[in-house]
Amino acid sequence: MVTQGQVIICKAAVAYEANKPLVIEDVEVAPPQAGEVRIKILYTALCHTDAYTWSGKDPEGLFPCILGHEAAGIVESVGEGVTEVQPGDHVIPCYQAECRECKFCNRGRQICAVKFAQQLVSVL
């Protein structure tokens, strides 16, 4: 099935509130924008970071959210300009995105000053 450029529907375990049961439901996932990759997640786990967010104690934790940032999957589609991966590639996404321009990215550190700030915005 070709889904490049289309919104897709996926199942997700959504946390709407701290310490409340996750809700399994359909969510819409937009097509990847320039420089982005959309991944079909096959396996995921909840780690201590997820538990901290879900507990409501994380001051940067926002609800609703989909927990489980430690994952493995297959590239489903790519946005404009993406050349390092292609649909069908098996990948393990990195929790920290990179801008590849800031001093942290240029030193190989996984704490991008530019992208980290963007991760603190809930997209649900």
C-alpha positions in Angstrom: 0.0 0.0 0.0 1.5 3.4 -1.0 1.0 6.0 1.7 3.6 8.6 0.7 2.1 12.0 1.2 -1.0 10.7 2.9 -2.3 10.8 6.5 -2.4 7.3 8.0 -4.3 5.9 10.9 -2.4 3.9 13.6 -3.2 2.4 16.9 -1.6 4.0 19.9 -1.7 3.8 23.7 -2.5 7.4 24.7 -1.9 8.8 28.2 -4.5 11.5 28.7 -3.7 12.2 32.4 -1.0 11.3 34.9 -1.4 7.9 36.6 -4.6 7.0 34.6 -4.9 3.9 32.4 -3.6 4.3 28.8 -6.3 4.4 26.2 -5.8 2.3 23.0 -7.2 4.2 20.1 -6.8 5.2 16.5 -4.6 8.3 15.9 -3.9 10.2 12.7 -0.3 10.5 11.7 0.5 13.3 9.2 2.9 12.6 6.3 6.5 13.5 7.0 7.6 17.0 6.3 10.9 18.0 4.8 13.7 16.3 6.7 11.4 14.0 8.6 10.9 10.2 8.5 7.6 8.3 9.4 8.3 4.9 10.9 6.0 2.0 11.3 6.8 1.0 14.9 6.9 -2.7 15.4 8.3 -2.9 18.9 8.5 -0.4 21.8 9.0 -0.3 25.5 8.3 2.0 28.4 11.3 3.1 30.3 11.9 5.1 33.5 11.6 8.3 31.5 8.1 7.3 30.3 7.2 6.3 33.9 8.4 9.6 35.2 6.3 11.5 32.6 3.2 9.3 33.2 3.5 9.8 37.0 2.9 13.5 36.5 6.1 14.4 38.3 7.9 15.4 35.1 7.7 19.3 34.9 8.2 19.0 31.1 5.7 16.2 30.7 2.6 17.2 28.7 -0.7 15.4 28.2 -2.1 13.9 26.1 1.0 12.0 25.0 2.0 8.7 23.4 4.7 7.1 25.6 7.3 4.6 24.4 10.2 6.4 22.8 12.4 3.4 22.8 11.4 1.6 19.7 12.3 -0.3 16.5 10.5 -0.3 13.2 10.5 0.1 9.5 10.7 3.4 7.5 7.2 3.8 6.1 7.8 7.1 4.2 10.2 10.0 4.1 9.9 13.7 3.6 11.6 15.9 1.0 15.4 15.9 1.3 15.8 12.7 3.3 18.6 10.7 1.8 20.0 8.6 4.6 17.1 6.2 4.9 14.4 5.0 2.5 11.0 3.2 2.9 11.6 -0.4 3.9 14.8 0.3 5.9 14.8 -1.2 9.4 15.6 1.5 12.0 15.9 2.2 15.7 14.9 5.8 16.2 17.0 8.0 18.4 15.1 9.8 21.2 17.1 13.0 20.7 16.7 14.6 17.3 19.7 16.4 15.7 19.9 19.8 13.9 23.5 18.9 12.9 24.5 22.6 13.2 24.6 23.4 16.9 27.8 22.9 19.0 26.4 19.8 20.7 25.5 18.1 17.4 28.9 19.0 15.9 30.6 17.3 18.9 28.6 14.1 18.6 26.6 14.8 21.8 23.0 13.7 21.9 21.5 16.9 23.5 20.7 19.1 20.5 19.9 22.6 21.9 17.6 23.4 18.9 15.6 20.2 18.6 15.3 19.5 22.3 13.2 22.6 22.9 10.8 21.5 20.1 10.2 18.1 21.7 8.5 19.8 24.7 5.4 20.6 22.6 2.5 18.1 22.7 1.3 17.4 19.2 -1.9 15.5 20.1 
